[in-house]
């Protein structure tokens, strides 16, 4: 549905990305799991130098995969 979010981060504006991510999480009921994933990522070195948009894209993809 929103493959453009994780497959083409530079193809959309930041505002569109945040809006689409928020709406998708709301539709899927995954906001709490998404927030938990972001919190977990804050302590992991491999995510330390990712910008916020990259972190959100990663967390969104992860919670969607784990909840298919």
Secondary structure by P-SEA (a helix, b strand, c coil): cccccccccccccaaaaaaaaaaaaaaaccaaaaaaaaaaaccccccccccaaaaaaaaaaaaaaacc
